[in-house]
Amino acid sequence: MKTLYLDQNMLYDGTQLKPLWAYLNYKILGPSVVSWQGPCEIDFEHMVDGEDLNEGAAIRGSLMLHFVFEIFDRDLAFAVALQRLFVAILKDQLNQGATALKKRPLIQKGDDLYWGKRKLSISIATVSPVSQLIHLAVNISNVGTPVKTCSLQDFKIAPKRLAERVMELWSQEFDSILRATQKVRPVG
């Protein structure tokens, strides 16, 4: 799994969730995760979550830490499982790294993270004709969010350092999963 942190502010608008985005824009071929900071504003044309579409939900924030993943040769259920595994890795790193979270840690509900009733993250997994795609973002700031949120600022966590650490852990875990599938003999 290749990783890249973009040291630039860039809007996430949903158009990044398409096949070969990392390859065509950053020459990263194969399984990858790309992270950056920037606002989030997803219009209904680029929204892929049917529940959000049915509810007419607004998905936005003034400053978030974004992760876009692409994997190949799998199915949507595998992508959702990987999405939730990444959320668990992220939760563990956040809970270990913030004093405020020692007393009241973040909890994972499906593919989202919460601090009490305040939401920290957004996430979606989907498929394209050639790959599986995941977008996950955590609030850096609470400004501009349509629901009650918490943010990395609340926990005094540096976004870039967090992104680099969780991508490193994620890459190791993903590669370990693939190795585990390549070392076993079939039965039957």
ZADRENDO-617032 format. One record per atom (N, C-alpha, C): residue number from 1; residue in three letters; atom name; x negated, y, z. Coordinates in pm, 1 decimal, always signed. Example, Ala and Ser with C-alpha at 12.3 -4.5 7.8 and 13.67 -1.06 7.14 Angstrom:
2
nr/rest/atom/xx/yy/zz
1/ALA/N/-1319.0/-569.0/+780.0
1/ALA/CA/-1230.0/-450.0/+780.0
1/ALA/C/-1320.0/-330.0/+780.0
2/SER/N/-1285.0/-225.0/+708.0
2/SER/CA/-1367.0/-106.0/+714.0
2/SER/C/-1290.0/+3.0/+787.0
// end
This chain:
188
nr/rest/atom/xx/yy/zz
1/MET/N/-85.7/-117.5/+0.0
1/MET/CA/+0.0/+0.0/+0.0
1/MET/C/-89.9/+123.3/+0.0
2/LYS/N/-74.3/+206.5/-101.1
2/LYS/CA/-151.2/+330.2/-109.3
2/LYS/C/-75.4/+441.0/-37.6
3/THR/N/-150.0/+531.8/+23.9
3/THR/CA/-88.5/+643.2/+96.4
3/THR/C/-149.1/+774.9/+48.8
4/LEU/N/-69.5/+880.5/+56.1
4/LEU/CA/-117.1/+1014.3/+21.4
4/LEU/C/-40.0/+1116.5/+103.8
5/TYR/N/-115.3/+1205.3/+169.1
5/TYR/CA/-53.6/+1319.5/+235.8
5/TYR/C/-79.9/+1441.5/+149.0
6/LEU/N/+25.9/+1509.3/+107.2
6/LEU/CA/+14.0/+1630.4/+26.0
6/LEU/C/+6.4/+1749.8/+119.5
7/ASP/N/-101.6/+1821.0/+115.0
7/ASP/CA/-120.2/+1936.6/+202.1
7/ASP/C/-59.7/+2059.8/+135.2
8/GLN/N/+71.0/+2053.5/+112.2
8/GLN/CA/+143.9/+2163.9/+49.4
8/GLN/C/+286.7/+2162.7/+98.5
9/ASN/N/+353.0/+2275.5/+89.9
9/ASN/CA/+492.9/+2285.7/+127.5
9/ASN/C/+575.3/+2263.5/+1.0
10/MET/N/+663.7/+2162.5/+4.7
10/MET/CA/+741.6/+2128.9/-113.7
10/MET/C/+883.4/+2090.7/-71.0
11/LEU/N/+981.1/+2139.7/-141.7
11/LEU/CA/+1121.1/+2107.8/-118.4
11/LEU/C/+1148.9/+1961.6/-153.7
12/TYR/N/+1220.7/+1891.7/-65.7
12/TYR/CA/+1276.2/+1761.2/-102.4
12/TYR/C/+1421.5/+1785.6/-141.3
13/ASP/N/+1454.6/+1751.6/-266.5
13/ASP/CA/+1591.3/+1774.8/-314.8
13/ASP/C/+1656.4/+1647.6/-368.8
14/GLY/N/+1592.4/+1534.4/-350.0
14/GLY/CA/+1646.4/+1407.9/-398.2
14/GLY/C/+1589.6/+1365.5/-532.1
15/THR/N/+1535.1/+1459.0/-608.3
15/THR/CA/+1479.4/+1422.4/-739.3
15/THR/C/+1349.8/+1342.5/-726.2
16/GLN/N/+1288.7/+1345.6/-609.2
16/GLN/CA/+1166.9/+1268.4/-587.5
16/GLN/C/+1196.6/+1119.4/-570.6
17/LEU/N/+1320.2/+1085.4/-546.1
17/LEU/CA/+1359.2/+946.6/-525.4
17/LEU/C/+1393.1/+884.5/-661.0
18/LYS/N/+1288.1/+860.8/-739.4
18/LYS/CA/+1305.1/+799.9/-871.1
18/LYS/C/+1183.7/+713.7/-901.8
19/PRO/N/+1199.5/+618.9/-993.2
19/PRO/CA/+1089.6/+526.6/-1020.3
19/PRO/C/+965.9/+597.6/-1074.3
20/LEU/N/+851.3/+550.6/-1026.7
20/LEU/CA/+718.5/+596.5/-1069.3
20/LEU/C/+689.6/+742.0/-1035.5
21/TRP/N/+762.6/+799.8/-941.6
21/TRP/CA/+740.7/+939.4/-904.3
21/TRP/C/+596.7/+961.4/-856.9
22/ALA/N/+547.2/+874.9/-769.8
22/ALA/CA/+410.4/+891.5/-719.2
22/ALA/C/+308.0/+871.4/-830.0
23/TYR/N/+333.8/+778.1/-919.5
23/TYR/CA/+240.3/+752.0/-1029.2
23/TYR/C/+237.9/+866.9/-1129.5
24/LEU/N/+354.2/+912.2/-1171.8
24/LEU/CA/+359.9/+1016.2/-1274.0
24/LEU/C/+315.3/+1152.5/-1222.5
25/ASN/N/+331.0/+1177.0/-1093.2
25/ASN/CA/+293.2/+1306.8/-1037.6
25/ASN/C/+156.3/+1308.4/-970.6
26/TYR/N/+113.9/+1193.8/-914.8
26/TYR/CA/-9.8/+1192.2/-835.7
26/TYR/C/-103.2/+1077.4/-872.7
27/LYS/N/-70.7/+1005.1/-982.1
27/LYS/CA/-153.3/+895.8/-1032.5
27/LYS/C/-173.2/+782.8/-930.7
28/ILE/N/-71.4/+759.0/-848.1
28/ILE/CA/-75.7/+650.1/-750.3
28/ILE/C/+4.8/+534.3/-808.6
29/LEU/N/-66.7/+433.6/-856.0
29/LEU/CA/-4.7/+318.8/-919.5
29/LEU/C/+18.1/+208.4/-817.3
30/GLY/N/+136.5/+150.8/-818.8
30/GLY/CA/+167.5/+39.4/-729.4
30/GLY/C/+241.5/+85.1/-605.8
31/PRO/N/+253.7/-6.3/-507.9
31/PRO/CA/+325.2/+28.2/-385.0
31/PRO/C/+261.5/+149.0/-316.6
32/SER/N/+345.3/+243.3/-275.5
32/SER/CA/+290.3/+367.4/-220.7
32/SER/C/+385.9/+433.2/-124.3
33/VAL/N/+327.4/+523.0/-44.2
33/VAL/CA/+404.8/+616.6/+36.4
33/VAL/C/+334.7/+751.8/+27.5
34/VAL/N/+412.5/+855.0/-3.2
34/VAL/CA/+361.9/+992.1/-14.9
34/VAL/C/+435.3/+1075.9/+88.9
35/SER/N/+360.4/+1159.9/+159.6
35/SER/CA/+419.6/+1242.1/+264.9
35/SER/C/+382.2/+1389.1/+244.7
36/TRP/N/+469.2/+1477.6/+289.2
36/TRP/CA/+444.7/+1621.7/+284.8
36/TRP/C/+545.1/+1691.7/+375.7
37/GLN/N/+521.3/+1820.7/+396.3
37/GLN/CA/+613.0/+1904.3/+474.3
37/GLN/C/+687.4/+1997.6/+380.8
38/GLY/N/+811.7/+2026.5/+417.8
38/GLY/CA/+888.4/+2121.6/+339.3
38/GLY/C/+1035.2/+2116.8/+374.7
39/PRO/N/+1111.5/+2207.0/+317.2
39/PRO/CA/+1255.3/+2207.3/+342.5
39/PRO/C/+1323.2/+2088.5/+275.2
40/CYS/N/+1448.8/+2068.9/+309.5
40/CYS/CA/+1529.1/+1962.4/+251.0
40/CYS/C/+1664.0/+2021.6/+213.9
41/GLU/N/+1705.6/+1998.2/+91.5
41/GLU/CA/+1837.0/+2043.4/+43.5
41/GLU/C/+1877.8/+1948.0/-67.6
42/ILE/N/+1968.9/+1856.3/-35.1
42/ILE/CA/+2009.4/+1754.5/-131.9
42/ILE/C/+2150.9/+1785.9/-178.8
43/ASP/N/+2165.2/+1812.2/-308.9
43/ASP/CA/+2299.9/+1836.5/-360.8
43/ASP/C/+2366.9/+1702.1/-391.3
44/PHE/N/+2495.2/+1704.1/-415.3
44/PHE/CA/+2570.7/+1580.3/-433.1
44/PHE/C/+2526.4/+1503.0/-556.8
45/GLU/N/+2475.4/+1570.4/-656.7
45/GLU/CA/+2428.5/+1502.2/-778.0
45/GLU/C/+2313.1/+1407.0/-747.9
46/HIS/N/+2228.0/+1442.3/-649.6
46/HIS/CA/+2110.9/+1360.6/-617.5
46/HIS/C/+2126.0/+1281.7/-487.9
47/MET/N/+2243.9/+1285.3/-427.8
47/MET/CA/+2269.9/+1211.1/-305.2
47/MET/C/+2303.2/+1066.8/-343.0
48/VAL/N/+2238.1/+970.2/-277.6
48/VAL/CA/+2262.5/+829.9/-311.7
48/VAL/C/+2337.9/+753.9/-203.1
49/ASP/N/+2357.9/+812.5/-87.8
49/ASP/CA/+2428.9/+746.0/+20.7
49/ASP/C/+2578.9/+764.3/+0.9
50/GLY/N/+2649.0/+652.9/-27.8
50/GLY/CA/+2792.8/+659.0/-52.0
50/GLY/C/+2870.4/+714.1/+65.2
51/GLU/N/+2826.7/+682.6/+187.4
51/GLU/CA/+2895.0/+733.5/+306.7
51/GLU/C/+2886.8/+886.1/+312.6
52/ASP/N/+2767.7/+939.8/+288.3
52/ASP/CA/+2751.5/+1086.5/+287.6
52/ASP/C/+2833.0/+1150.0/+176.1
53/LEU/N/+2838.5/+1085.1/+59.9
53/LEU/CA/+2917.8/+1138.0/-51.1
53/LEU/C/+3066.3/+1139.2/-15.8
54/ASN/N/+3115.9/+1030.0/+41.6
54/ASN/CA/+3257.2/+1023.1/+79.5
54/ASN/C/+3294.3/+1128.1/+183.1
55/GLU/N/+3201.9/+1157.1/+274.9
55/GLU/CA/+3227.7/+1255.4/+379.8
55/GLU/C/+3199.0/+1398.4/+334.5
56/GLY/N/+3138.4/+1415.2/+218.4
56/GLY/CA/+3098.3/+1548.3/+174.3
56/GLY/C/+2994.6/+1608.2/+266.8
57/ALA/N/+2908.1/+1522.3/+321.4
57/ALA/CA/+2810.1/+1564.2/+422.4
57/ALA/C/+2699.2/+1650.5/+362.0
58/ALA/N/+2659.3/+1748.9/+437.7
58/ALA/CA/+2544.9/+1831.0/+399.3
58/ALA/C/+2418.3/+1766.1/+454.5
59/ILE/N/+2317.4/+1757.0/+370.3
59/ILE/CA/+2187.8/+1705.4/+413.8
59/ILE/C/+2085.8/+1814.0/+383.7
60/ARG/N/+2039.5/+1877.4/+492.9
60/ARG/CA/+1944.4/+1987.8/+473.4
60/ARG/C/+1872.9/+2018.4/+604.0
61/GLY/N/+1764.0/+2088.2/+590.1
61/GLY/CA/+1686.0/+2136.4/+702.7
61/GLY/C/+1581.3/+2232.6/+650.8
62/SER/N/+1543.2/+2328.0/+733.2
62/SER/CA/+1448.4/+2430.0/+687.7
62/SER/C/+1305.6/+2378.7/+679.3
63/LEU/N/+1270.6/+2278.6/+762.9
63/LEU/CA/+1134.3/+2225.7/+760.2
63/LEU/C/+1135.4/+2083.0/+813.3
64/MET/N/+1094.2/+1990.7/+726.2
64/MET/CA/+1092.8/+1849.2/+761.2
64/MET/C/+962.0/+1786.0/+714.7
65/LEU/N/+929.3/+1673.0/+775.3
65/LEU/CA/+817.1/+1590.6/+732.7
65/LEU/C/+876.7/+1476.9/+651.2
66/HIS/N/+843.5/+1473.1/+522.3
66/HIS/CA/+902.9/+1378.1/+428.4
66/HIS/C/+809.5/+1261.7/+399.1
67/PHE/N/+870.2/+1144.5/+374.7
67/PHE/CA/+799.5/+1026.3/+328.6
67/PHE/C/+880.8/+967.4/+213.8
68/VAL/N/+816.2/+943.8/+99.2
68/VAL/CA/+880.8/+875.3/-12.3
68/VAL/C/+799.7/+749.9/-42.3
69/PHE/N/+866.9/+635.7/-37.3
69/PHE/CA/+805.6/+505.3/-57.8
69/PHE/C/+852.0/+447.7/-190.3
70/GLU/N/+764.8/+371.1/-254.5
70/GLU/CA/+806.0/+290.4/-368.6
70/GLU/C/+738.1/+155.3/-357.5
71/ILE/N/+818.7/+50.2/-371.6
71/ILE/CA/+766.9/-86.2/-373.6
71/ILE/C/+825.8/-155.7/-496.1
72/PHE/N/+766.7/-266.1/-532.8
72/PHE/CA/+805.7/-334.5/-655.4
72/PHE/C/+835.6/-481.6/-628.7
73/ASP/N/+912.4/-542.0/-719.0
73/ASP/CA/+937.4/-685.7/-720.3
73/ASP/C/+1010.4/-736.5/-596.2
74/ARG/N/+1096.3/-656.5/-538.6
74/ARG/CA/+1173.5/-697.0/-421.2
74/ARG/C/+1319.7/-662.6/-446.0
75/ASP/N/+1403.4/-676.3/-344.6
75/ASP/CA/+1543.9/-640.8/-359.1
75/ASP/C/+1580.7/-534.4/-255.8
76/LEU/N/+1705.5/-489.2/-260.2
76/LEU/CA/+1749.2/-382.2/-171.2
76/LEU/C/+1744.9/-425.0/-25.1
77/ALA/N/+1781.3/-549.0/+4.7
77/ALA/CA/+1777.5/-595.1/+144.0
77/ALA/C/+1634.8/-589.3/+198.9
78/PHE/N/+1537.3/-626.4/+118.0
78/PHE/CA/+1397.3/-618.3/+159.9
78/PHE/C/+1358.2/-472.1/+184.6
79/ALA/N/+1401.6/-382.6/+96.1
79/ALA/CA/+1370.4/-240.0/+112.4
79/ALA/C/+1432.4/-184.8/+240.5
80/VAL/N/+1556.5/-223.5/+270.4
80/VAL/CA/+1622.1/-176.3/+393.5
80/VAL/C/+1547.3/-230.6/+515.6
81/ALA/N/+1504.2/-356.9/+510.5
81/ALA/CA/+1427.4/-413.1/+622.0
81/ALA/C/+1296.5/-337.1/+640.9
82/LEU/N/+1228.2/-304.9/+530.3
82/LEU/CA/+1104.2/-226.8/+540.2
82/LEU/C/+1131.6/-86.6/+593.1
83/GLN/N/+1240.2/-26.1/+549.8
83/GLN/CA/+1279.7/+106.9/+597.6
83/GLN/C/+1294.2/+105.2/+749.4
84/ARG/N/+1362.8/+5.2/+800.9
84/ARG/CA/+1385.6/-2.8/+945.7
84/ARG/C/+1257.2/-36.3/+1020.7
85/LEU/N/+1169.8/-113.2/+959.1
85/LEU/CA/+1039.9/-140.8/+1020.3
85/LEU/C/+957.9/-12.0/+1029.1
86/PHE/N/+960.4/+69.3/+924.1
86/PHE/CA/+888.6/+196.6/+928.6
86/PHE/C/+945.4/+287.3/+1037.5
87/VAL/N/+1077.8/+289.5/+1050.6
87/VAL/CA/+1140.6/+371.2/+1155.4
87/VAL/C/+1093.1/+323.9/+1292.7
88/ALA/N/+1081.3/+193.3/+1312.5
88/ALA/CA/+1033.9/+140.1/+1440.6
88/ALA/C/+888.7/+181.1/+1467.3
89/ILE/N/+804.3/+175.7/+1364.4
89/ILE/CA/+664.7/+218.2/+1379.5
89/ILE/C/+659.7/+367.1/+1414.3
90/LEU/N/+738.0/+447.0/+1344.2
90/LEU/CA/+744.5/+591.0/+1369.5
90/LEU/C/+791.5/+618.6/+1511.6
91/LYS/N/+895.8/+550.2/+1554.8
91/LYS/CA/+949.3/+567.4/+1690.7
91/LYS/C/+842.5/+536.2/+1794.6
92/ASP/N/+772.3/+424.3/+1777.4
92/ASP/CA/+668.1/+386.1/+1872.9
92/ASP/C/+559.1/+491.9/+1881.9
93/GLN/N/+515.1/+543.6/+1768.1
93/GLN/CA/+410.1/+645.4/+1768.1
93/GLN/C/+457.5/+774.3/+1834.3
94/LEU/N/+579.4/+813.9/+1806.1
94/LEU/CA/+633.8/+935.4/+1867.6
94/LEU/C/+649.4/+917.7/+2018.3
95/ASN/N/+705.5/+805.5/+2060.6
95/ASN/CA/+726.2/+782.1/+2203.7
95/ASN/C/+593.9/+774.7/+2279.9
96/GLN/N/+489.2/+725.7/+2215.9
96/GLN/CA/+357.7/+719.2/+2280.8
96/GLN/C/+287.2/+854.5/+2281.7
97/GLY/N/+321.6/+941.6/+2185.5
97/GLY/CA/+245.3/+1064.4/+2168.1
97/GLY/C/+301.6/+1189.9/+2229.4
98/ALA/N/+421.1/+1184.1/+2285.3
98/ALA/CA/+483.6/+1306.3/+2337.1
98/ALA/C/+520.3/+1290.3/+2483.6
99/THR/N/+475.1/+1383.1/+2565.3
99/THR/CA/+505.1/+1381.6/+2708.0
99/THR/C/+655.5/+1384.0/+2732.3
100/ALA/N/+728.8/+1465.9/+2657.5
100/ALA/CA/+874.2/+1477.4/+2675.3
100/ALA/C/+945.8/+1346.0/+2648.7
101/LEU/N/+884.1/+1258.6/+2570.6
101/LEU/CA/+948.9/+1132.3/+2535.5
101/LEU/C/+913.9/+1018.6/+2630.7
102/LYS/N/+823.3/+1043.5/+2722.7
102/LYS/CA/+786.8/+940.8/+2820.6
102/LYS/C/+904.0/+914.2/+2915.3
103/LYS/N/+972.6/+1020.8/+2957.1
103/LYS/CA/+1084.8/+1007.3/+3051.2
103/LYS/C/+1212.6/+962.8/+2980.5
104/ARG/N/+1234.9/+1014.8/+2861.5
104/ARG/CA/+1354.9/+981.4/+2784.4
104/ARG/C/+1312.2/+955.5/+2640.1
105/PRO/N/+1280.1/+830.4/+2607.3
105/PRO/CA/+1226.9/+800.3/+2473.9
105/PRO/C/+1331.9/+809.2/+2363.7
106/LEU/N/+1282.4/+821.6/+2242.0
106/LEU/CA/+1368.3/+814.5/+2124.4
106/LEU/C/+1426.0/+674.7/+2115.0
107/ILE/N/+1545.7/+665.9/+2058.8
107/ILE/CA/+1603.4/+535.4/+2032.2
107/ILE/C/+1632.5/+523.2/+1883.0
108/GLN/N/+1625.7/+401.0/+1834.5
108/GLN/CA/+1652.5/+373.2/+1694.1
108/GLN/C/+1793.3/+318.0/+1681.3
109/LYS/N/+1870.9/+378.5/+1591.3
109/LYS/CA/+2003.1/+327.1/+1555.3
109/LYS/C/+1999.6/+304.0/+1404.6
110/GLY/N/+1981.2/+177.9/+1365.5
110/GLY/CA/+1970.5/+146.5/+1223.3
110/GLY/C/+1846.3/+209.4/+1164.8
111/ASP/N/+1865.5/+300.5/+1069.9
111/ASP/CA/+1750.7/+365.4/+1005.4
111/ASP/C/+1728.2/+508.7/+1053.9
112/ASP/N/+1786.7/+545.4/+1167.0
112/ASP/CA/+1771.6/+680.9/+1221.0
112/ASP/C/+1716.9/+679.3/+1362.8
113/LEU/N/+1656.8/+791.2/+1401.3
113/LEU/CA/+1604.2/+810.5/+1535.8
113/LEU/C/+1683.5/+920.1/+1605.8
114/TYR/N/+1712.4/+895.4/+1735.1
114/TYR/CA/+1788.8/+989.8/+1816.4
114/TYR/C/+1719.1/+1012.5/+1949.3
115/TRP/N/+1737.4/+1133.2/+2001.3
115/TRP/CA/+1695.9/+1169.7/+2137.1
115/TRP/C/+1823.6/+1211.9/+2207.5
116/GLY/N/+1881.0/+1120.3/+2281.1
116/GLY/CA/+2015.6/+1143.2/+2333.0
116/GLY/C/+2110.9/+1147.7/+2215.2
117/LYS/N/+2187.7/+1257.0/+2203.6
117/LYS/CA/+2280.4/+1271.9/+2091.2
117/LYS/C/+2221.8/+1355.4/+1978.6
118/ARG/N/+2096.3/+1396.0/+1993.7
118/ARG/CA/+2032.3/+1481.0/+1893.2
118/ARG/C/+1956.6/+1394.6/+1792.7
119/LYS/N/+1982.3/+1416.8/+1665.9
119/LYS/CA/+1926.4/+1335.8/+1557.6
119/LYS/C/+1791.3/+1391.6/+1513.3
120/LEU/N/+1692.7/+1304.4/+1497.6
120/LEU/CA/+1558.4/+1345.3/+1454.4
120/LEU/C/+1535.3/+1320.4/+1305.8
121/SER/N/+1597.1/+1218.6/+1248.9
121/SER/CA/+1557.9/+1174.3/+1115.0
121/SER/C/+1676.5/+1155.9/+1021.5
122/ILE/N/+1642.1/+1152.2/+893.0
122/ILE/CA/+1734.2/+1110.4/+787.8
122/ILE/C/+1660.8/+1004.4/+706.4
123/SER/N/+1736.1/+913.0/+646.3
123/SER/CA/+1670.3/+809.7/+567.7
123/SER/C/+1768.6/+740.7/+475.6
124/ILE/N/+1716.4/+692.8/+362.8
124/ILE/CA/+1795.6/+616.0/+267.1
124/ILE/C/+1701.9/+521.0/+194.1
125/ALA/N/+1753.1/+403.1/+162.1
125/ALA/CA/+1681.8/+308.0/+76.7
125/ALA/C/+1771.3/+279.0/-42.3
126/THR/N/+1711.0/+266.3/-160.1
126/THR/CA/+1787.1/+239.4/-282.0
126/THR/C/+1699.9/+161.1/-379.3
127/VAL/N/+1756.3/+129.5/-493.9
127/VAL/CA/+1681.6/+57.3/-596.7
127/VAL/C/+1687.5/+133.7/-728.4
128/SER/N/+1585.5/+111.9/-808.8
128/SER/CA/+1582.6/+162.7/-945.1
128/SER/C/+1569.7/+40.2/-1036.4
129/PRO/N/+1571.3/+58.0/-1165.7
129/PRO/CA/+1555.0/-58.0/-1254.2
129/PRO/C/+1421.4/-131.5/-1236.3
130/VAL/N/+1319.9/-63.3/-1181.1
130/VAL/CA/+1188.1/-127.1/-1170.1
130/VAL/C/+1133.9/-135.6/-1028.1
131/SER/N/+1202.1/-72.1/-930.5
131/SER/CA/+1142.5/-65.9/-796.9
131/SER/C/+1247.9/-42.0/-690.1
132/GLN/N/+1199.6/-44.3/-566.0
132/GLN/CA/+1281.4/-9.4/-450.9
132/GLN/C/+1222.9/+119.4/-393.5
133/LEU/N/+1310.8/+209.7/-353.1
133/LEU/CA/+1269.9/+343.3/-310.7
133/LEU/C/+1327.6/+374.7/-173.1
134/ILE/N/+1248.0/+445.4/-93.4
134/ILE/CA/+1292.4/+488.3/+39.2
134/ILE/C/+1252.7/+634.4/+56.9
135/HIS/N/+1343.8/+712.5/+111.0
135/HIS/CA/+1309.9/+846.7/+159.4
135/HIS/C/+1340.9/+849.4/+307.6
136/LEU/N/+1247.1/+899.2/+384.7
136/LEU/CA/+1267.8/+920.7/+527.0
136/LEU/C/+1208.6/+1057.0/+559.9
137/ALA/N/+1278.6/+1133.4/+641.9
137/ALA/CA/+1226.9/+1262.5/+685.1
137/ALA/C/+1261.2/+1285.4/+831.1
138/VAL/N/+1170.3/+1351.9/+900.9
138/VAL/CA/+1195.8/+1391.5/+1039.6
138/VAL/C/+1192.4/+1543.4/+1047.0
139/ASN/N/+1276.4/+1597.4/+1132.6
139/ASN/CA/+1280.4/+1742.5/+1150.4
139/ASN/C/+1151.2/+1790.8/+1214.4
140/ILE/N/+1091.5/+1890.0/+1153.9
140/ILE/CA/+981.1/+1961.9/+1218.0
140/ILE/C/+1040.8/+2076.1/+1299.1
141/SER/N/+1147.9/+2134.2/+1244.7
141/SER/CA/+1220.5/+2244.0/+1308.2
141/SER/C/+1369.0/+2206.2/+1312.8
142/ASN/N/+1442.4/+2265.9/+1405.4
142/ASN/CA/+1586.8/+2244.1/+1413.8
142/ASN/C/+1666.3/+2346.3/+1332.6
143/VAL/N/+1598.7/+2442.6/+1272.7
143/VAL/CA/+1665.3/+2548.8/+1197.6
143/VAL/C/+1724.7/+2492.0/+1068.2
144/GLY/N/+1847.9/+2527.8/+1040.7
144/GLY/CA/+1911.6/+2494.4/+914.0
144/GLY/C/+1969.1/+2354.4/+904.9
145/THR/N/+1975.8/+2282.1/+1015.6
145/THR/CA/+2033.3/+2147.2/+1011.8
145/THR/C/+2183.5/+2154.4/+1035.0
146/PRO/N/+2262.2/+2071.2/+965.1
146/PRO/CA/+2407.6/+2078.4/+978.5
146/PRO/C/+2463.6/+2004.0/+1100.0
147/VAL/N/+2379.1/+1929.1/+1169.6
147/VAL/CA/+2422.0/+1857.0/+1289.8
147/VAL/C/+2325.0/+1889.8/+1402.6
148/LYS/N/+2359.8/+1849.7/+1524.1
148/LYS/CA/+2273.5/+1873.1/+1640.2
148/LYS/C/+2147.9/+1786.0/+1625.6
149/THR/N/+2031.4/+1850.5/+1628.0
149/THR/CA/+1906.6/+1779.2/+1601.2
149/THR/C/+1802.0/+1804.6/+1709.0
150/CYS/N/+1698.7/+1723.2/+1703.2
150/CYS/CA/+1574.7/+1747.3/+1775.9
150/CYS/C/+1464.7/+1750.6/+1670.5
151/SER/N/+1345.4/+1793.6/+1709.3
151/SER/CA/+1240.2/+1811.9/+1609.0
151/SER/C/+1102.0/+1786.1/+1668.1
152/LEU/N/+1005.6/+1773.5/+1579.9
152/LEU/CA/+867.0/+1756.9/+1623.3
152/LEU/C/+821.4/+1876.9/+1705.6
153/GLN/N/+874.3/+1996.3/+1676.1
153/GLN/CA/+841.0/+2114.2/+1756.9
153/GLN/C/+886.5/+2095.6/+1900.8
154/ASP/N/+1001.7/+2034.3/+1921.2
154/ASP/CA/+1050.7/+2008.4/+2056.6
154/ASP/C/+953.0/+1921.3/+2135.4
155/PHE/N/+885.6/+1831.7/+2065.2
155/PHE/CA/+796.2/+1735.8/+2130.2
155/PHE/C/+648.9/+1774.0/+2121.0
156/LYS/N/+622.0/+1891.3/+2058.3
156/LYS/CA/+484.7/+1940.9/+2043.1
156/LYS/C/+395.2/+1838.8/+1971.6
157/ILE/N/+446.8/+1788.6/+1860.5
157/ILE/CA/+374.6/+1689.1/+1780.3
157/ILE/C/+335.4/+1753.0/+1647.4
158/ALA/N/+208.4/+1738.0/+1610.2
158/ALA/CA/+155.4/+1791.8/+1484.6
158/ALA/C/+200.2/+1703.7/+1368.0
159/PRO/N/+274.4/+1758.4/+1272.2
159/PRO/CA/+329.5/+1677.3/+1163.4
159/PRO/C/+224.4/+1605.4/+1078.3
160/LYS/N/+120.1/+1674.3/+1038.6
160/LYS/CA/+20.3/+1613.1/+950.3
160/LYS/C/-47.8/+1495.0/+1018.7
161/ARG/N/-88.8/+1513.2/+1140.9
161/ARG/CA/-155.1/+1404.5/+1213.6
161/ARG/C/-61.1/+1285.6/+1230.4
162/LEU/N/+66.3/+1313.0/+1261.3
162/LEU/CA/+165.1/+1206.2/+1273.2
162/LEU/C/+180.3/+1132.7/+1140.4
163/ALA/N/+194.3/+1207.8/+1031.5
163/ALA/CA/+212.0/+1146.0/+899.0
163/ALA/C/+94.5/+1055.9/+865.1
164/GLU/N/-25.7/+1105.1/+884.2
164/GLU/CA/-143.3/+1025.7/+850.0
164/GLU/C/-151.3/+899.1/+934.6
165/ARG/N/-118.5/+909.5/+1062.5
165/ARG/CA/-125.6/+793.2/+1151.9
165/ARG/C/-19.7/+689.1/+1116.7
166/VAL/N/+105.4/+730.5/+1098.1
166/VAL/CA/+209.4/+631.6/+1069.7
166/VAL/C/+192.6/+571.3/+930.0
167/MET/N/+141.1/+649.0/+834.5
167/MET/CA/+115.6/+591.2/+702.8
167/MET/C/+3.5/+487.5/+709.8
168/GLU/N/-98.5/+513.6/+790.0
168/GLU/CA/-206.1/+416.5/+807.9
168/GLU/C/-152.2/+287.1/+869.2
169/LEU/N/-74.4/+299.4/+976.1
169/LEU/CA/-15.5/+182.1/+1040.2
169/LEU/C/+79.6/+109.3/+945.0
170/TRP/N/+158.5/+185.5/+872.3
170/TRP/CA/+253.5/+129.0/+776.8
170/TRP/C/+180.5/+51.2/+667.8
171/SER/N/+75.4/+108.3/+613.9
171/SER/CA/-1.7/+42.5/+507.8
171/SER/C/-58.7/-89.7/+557.4
172/GLN/N/-112.2/-89.9/+678.3
172/GLN/CA/-165.8/-213.3/+736.1
172/GLN/C/-56.0/-318.2/+753.4
173/GLU/N/+59.8/-276.1/+802.9
173/GLU/CA/+171.0/-369.1/+824.7
173/GLU/C/+223.4/-424.6/+692.6
174/PHE/N/+240.9/-338.2/+593.5
174/PHE/CA/+290.7/-381.7/+462.8
174/PHE/C/+194.1/-481.9/+399.8
175/ASP/N/+65.9/-449.7/+401.3
175/ASP/CA/-34.2/-540.5/+344.3
175/ASP/C/-36.6/-673.7/+419.0
176/SER/N/-19.3/-668.9/+551.1
176/SER/CA/-14.2/-790.7/+632.1
176/SER/C/+107.6/-875.7/+596.0
177/ILE/N/+221.1/-812.6/+570.6
177/ILE/CA/+341.6/-885.2/+529.2
177/ILE/C/+315.5/-956.8/+396.9
178/LEU/N/+256.8/-886.5/+301.2
178/LEU/CA/+229.3/-949.5/+172.2
178/LEU/C/+130.2/-1064.4/+186.0
179/ARG/N/+23.9/-1045.0/+267.1
179/ARG/CA/-72.5/-1153.4/+289.8
179/ARG/C/-3.5/-1275.7/+350.5
180/ALA/N/+89.6/-1252.2/+442.3
180/ALA/CA/+160.6/-1363.0/+506.4
180/ALA/C/+241.2/-1443.2/+405.3
181/THR/N/+287.8/-1380.0/+299.1
181/THR/CA/+364.5/-1452.3/+196.6
181/THR/C/+274.1/-1528.5/+100.9
182/GLN/N/+144.3/-1497.8/+102.8
182/GLN/CA/+52.2/-1557.5/+6.2
182/GLN/C/-34.4/-1667.8/+64.9
183/LYS/N/-15.7/-1701.7/+191.5
183/LYS/CA/-103.5/-1799.7/+254.8
183/LYS/C/-32.9/-1926.6/+298.2
184/VAL/N/+93.1/-1939.3/+264.2
184/VAL/CA/+168.9/-2055.3/+308.9
184/VAL/C/+199.1/-2150.0/+192.7
185/ARG/N/+203.4/-2277.3/+225.7
185/ARG/CA/+239.8/-2378.1/+127.2
185/ARG/C/+391.1/-2393.8/+126.9
186/PRO/N/+449.5/-2422.2/+11.5
186/PRO/CA/+593.0/-2446.1/+7.9
186/PRO/C/+626.4/-2580.4/+73.0
187/VAL/N/+749.7/-2592.7/+120.2
187/VAL/CA/+795.7/-2719.3/+177.2
187/VAL/C/+903.0/-2778.8/+86.8
188/GLY/N/+925.9/-2905.3/+104.1
188/GLY/CA/+1034.2/-2965.8/+29.6
188/GLY/C/+994.2/-3063.1/-68.0
// end
